[in-house]
């Protein structure tokens, strides 16, 4: 993944305890991680529809210059042809879940940056519009998924 991925270390004691118990059992968590990845795809799709960060903060509005360059979806932030949201993906393994987009410009939107002097809109600040992350609903889903694997092995 060359674009941007989200790395989270959950300090939630319940989630950590469930993970530790599964790891002690030698449980291969690939299936659990894949289930979590699928659910994160759904929650992130909703985030693009809601146009909000994982914390529920609305994304910064588009500048008039950006709106004038868009041929469609003029008032929709981070959406022209659904390319960015369509590239969100995950890679699940026995002890790891990577989630993000391979697009380099995904990082621009996640973290913000100043455009280059040679860009269509030179030397302008692109505000951060965080779309990757884990909200409280995601945390609950992760705990529930791991608990199911803990109970049903």
N, C-alpha and C positions, 0 to 999 in steps of 0.2 A: 504494500500500500504506500504509494509515494505521496499522496495528498495529505490527508489529515485523519488521524484516528484518535479515539478517546480512550484514555487510560484512567481507570478509576481503581482506587484501593478503598474498598468499603470498610470503614471503621465501625460498622454496625456489629456489635458483639454477637447478636443472634446469627447473622449471616456468617460471620467468621467461625463461630462454633459449629454450625452445620457443615461448612467447608472442611474444617479440621477433622470432624468425625468421618466424613466421606473419604478424605485423603488417608486417614488412619486405616480405614477398611480396605484401602487399595482400590477403591471404586474408580473406574474410568469415567470421568465426567464429560466426555465428548458429547454425549447425547443431551445431558443437562445444559451444557454450554450452548449447544445448537438451539435448544428450546428457548433459552434466554435470548439468543441472537434473533430468533424469529419474532419474539415479542418486542424486542427493541426496534426492529424494523417497523412494526405497527405503531409503536408510540412515537417514533421519529416522523413517520408519515403524518400522523396527527399534528405534530409540532409544526410541520410545514403548512398544513391547512390553517392552524391557529395563528401562525406567524409570531410565535413566542419562543423564548429561551426555555431551557429545562426548568428554570426557576419561575416561569410564568410571566417573565417580563417581555412586553411587546418589542419586536425588533425596531430599530431605528427606521424611520420612514425613508423612502427613496428621495433622492434629490431631484429637482426639476430637470437637471441635465440628464440624469439617468433615465427618467421617464421619457424624455424626448427621444432617446435612442432606442427604446423598446418598441417593437412592432406589434406586440400583443401582451396580454397580462400586465398592462401598464401600471396598475395599482397594486400588483402582487409582488411582494418582496421575495427575493431569492428564487423567483420562478419566471422563466421565459418559456422554455420547452420542457420543463420538469427534468432536466439533465442532472442537476446536482442531487436532488432528492432520489432520482432513479439510480444513482450509483452507490447509494448507501449499501453496505454489505458487511458481512462478518466472516471471521474464520474461527472455528471452534476446535479446540484440542482437549486433551484429557485434563489439563489444568489451567486453561487459558481461553479467553475470548477476546479477539480483536474486533473492533467495530469502528467503521469510518467510511471514508470515500477516497478513491484513488486519485481524484482530481486535485491538481495542485491549487487551483483557485478555491477549493473548499477551505483551506487554511486561511485565506484572505477573509472569507466571510465569517469564519469562526472567531478569528482573533483581530481582524481589522488590519489596515496598512495604508500607506500613502502610495498613490499611483506613481509610476515612473514618468519622467519628463516626456517620453515618447508615446505615452498611452493616448487613448481616445479622449480622455479627460485628464490632462497632465497635472501632476503634483497636487492631487486632491486626496483628502483623507476619506478612506472607505471605513465606515464605522464597523466595529465588531457586531455581528449578528449571530450569537452562539446558537447553534442548532443541535450540536452533539452534547449528550450528557444524560445523566440518570436523575430523574425526579423521584418524588416520594412514591408515586404509583409504581415506577420501575423498581424501586427498592423492595417494595412489598411483593412484586411479582418474582424478583430474584429470590427472596427468602422463601416464598411459597414453592417455587420450583425446586430449590435445594432441599427444602423440608420433605417434599414428595419423594425425592430420590433417597433421602435419609430413611424415611419410613418404609418405602417400597423397594428400595435397593435395586 
